[in-house]
Amino acid sequence: MSLVLIMAGALAAGPTAIAADSDTATTSLTQPDNARTVSLFTSWSGSKSNATALVTGLESGSSITLTSSTGTTTSFTPASKLSPGDTTIALALARESLRQQGIRNPSPAQIDAALVGGSVVNKAGQPVSLKGVLTQRSSGMGWGEIAHSMGVKLGRLMSALHTHSHASHAGHHDQHGHHGHAGKSGHHSHTGKDGDHGASHSSGAKGVGQGHGEGGGHGGGR
């Protein structure tokens, strides 16, 4: 009898309630996990702590402080909160905007400029003004429009980002498979700087395990 009453209540709620539950489930499945997003941008941002600060700050709308390898800091505050999925897109577009200027290992100040706007010096030594992907978003532009303004397709950019991520993880698992067959005298270092994965990830797309070196990460697709 209790089961019948529960089912009757669900039907009485109507299709709208059922659809809402379905949408919630779909959203939770498609939004990337925070830890995964952090790993995707650890190498690019300079450290795991910087990547964590970016992801946490963008999703909460709170102040973000990035620290360079020399200890200098740069702080900025996003105009609004982003969903986990939008956070990944924003960081991917920011990285692409700097990559187009020949900047593949940006400083905190350059990441700041890519996200909220500012001037950077490109690979040719020329100053370039960046509009900032978050500033463009706040002005009403869609992510696709922002990508188009850079001359790239958002779908392809995100597909390349996640394809590289899957390939890197596959290479990581393959290497650990080889480690499992190592003899008693085989000793391998599994942790690089800041707890990031090392060179095996940068060559994981080819299925080649190079061990875990210092400072390596998931900064692929650059």
N, C-alpha and C positions, 0 to 999 in steps of 0.2 A: 504493500500500500504506500509506503514512504517513497519508493522508487517511482511509482505512478504519479504521486503528487509533485515530485521534483521535475519529472519530464513535462507535466502539465504546466508548471510554472515557467519552464524554459520556453515552451511554445507560446505561452501568453505574453512573454516579453517581446515576441515578434522578431522578424528578420533583422531589424536594425541592431538589436543587442547581439545576435549571433554574428552579424557582419563585423561589429566592433571587436568582438573577441578574436575573430579571424585576422583582422587588420593588425591587432596587437601582436599576435603570434608571428605574423609575417614580418613585422618590423623588428621584433627581437631576434629573428633568425638572420635578417639581412644586415643589421648594424654590426660593424666590426667590433671585436672585443678590444677594450682599452689597451691591454697588454700587447696585443698584436700590433696596434697602431703605434705604440711606443717603440716596438722592435723595428718597425718599418722605417722610422725616422731617427733612430739612435745615431747611426753613423753620420747622417747628414747634419744633424743638429750639434754634433760634437761630443755628446755623452748621453748616457741613459737618463741622468738627472735632468738634462736640458729637454730631452724628448718627453719625459714625464711631466715637466713643468708646462710644456706647450699643450699637450693633450689635456691635462687637468685644467689649465687656465682657459683654454678655448671652450671646453665643455661647461665650465662653471661661470664663465664671464668674469673671472677674477684676475688680478694682476699676475703677470708672467715675468719672471726674472731668469735670464739666461746668463751663464758664466762661461767665459772663454778659457782656453788652456792656460792663459797667463794670469787668470784670476779676476780680470775686469768683468763687470756686469752690465747688462742692458735690461731695462724693464719697460713694459708697456701693458696696457689694459685693453682687452677686446671690447668693442662697442656693445656686444650682446653675446648671449650663450649660443653655442652650436650643438647640434645633435652629434653623437659619435660618428655617424656617416659623413655629416658635413665637415666635421673636424678633419677627417682623413682627406677629403676633397680639398679643403683649404690648404693643408700642408703640402699636398701633391702639387697644387697650382703654384704655391709659393716657391717650392723647390724648382719647378719648371721655369719660373720667371728668372730665377738666378742662374740656372743652367744655361739659359739662352744668352746670358752675359758672360759665359765662360767661368762662372763661379760655382764650383762643385763642392767645395768644403767651406761654406760660409762662416763668417764670424757672427756672434750674437747680434751685432748692429746691422749686419746685412740681412739676417733673418727678420729682424724688426722691420726693416725697409720693405722687404718682400711681402710682409703681412699687412702692415698698416700704412706703408708709403714712406718714401724718403729717397735719398740719393746714394748710389753705390758707384764704385769705380770698376768698370768692366775689365776683361782680360787684356784689352788693348790699352788700358790706362786712361780711358776716357770716362768722365762722370756721366751717369745715366740716372734719370729720375724714374722711380717706380711708383705706380699708383697705389699699390698695396691691395692684395686680393680681398682682405677683410673690409677695407674702405670701399672698394668697388661693390662688394656685396651689400654693404649698408646703404649704398646709394640706390639700391633697387635692382642691380644687375643679377641675373641668374648665373649659376656656376658655368653653364654652357656658354653664355655670353662672354664671361671673363676668359674662359679658355679660348674662345674664338678670337678675342682681342689679342691673344698671344700667338695666334696662328696655329693652334693645336685643337684637336677634337677631344672633348672631355672623356668620351667613352674609351677611346684608344689609350689615353693617358692612364685612366684607372685600370684598364685591362692589363696594361704593361706592368703597373705597380703590383697588382695582385698575382699576375703570372710569375713575376720575379720572386715574389714572396713564397709561392708554392714551390718553385724550383729550388729556392734556397733551402727550404725545409726538407725537401726530398734529398738534396745533397747532404744535409746534416744527418738525416737518418741513415743514408747509405754509409757515411763515414763511421757512424757509431756501430754499424753492422761489422765493418772491418775491425774496429777496435775490439769487438767481442771475440775475435779470433786471435787476438794478439797473445804472444807467449808470456810467461811469467816475468820475463825481463823487460817487456814492453811497457813503458810509462808514457802517458800522454797528458798534456796540459789541457784541461777542458774549459778553462775560464780565461778570457782576455781582460783587458782594461775595463773597469766599471761593470764587470759582469757581462759584457757583450760577447756574442759569439765571434769567433775569429775568421781566419782566412778561408776556412772550409765553406762559409756561407757565400763569400764573394765568388767562389768557383763552383758553388753547388749547382748552378744551372747546367754545367757540363758534367755533373756527376763525379767530379774529381775532388777527393778529400785532401786538403792541405794541412790539416791540423787546426788548432785554435790559436791564432796569434793575437798580439795586443792591439786593441783599438779597432778591430774589425767589427762589422755590423751588418744590418739589413738595409743599408743605404743604396739599394739597387735602383735601376731604372733612371739613373742620372745621365 
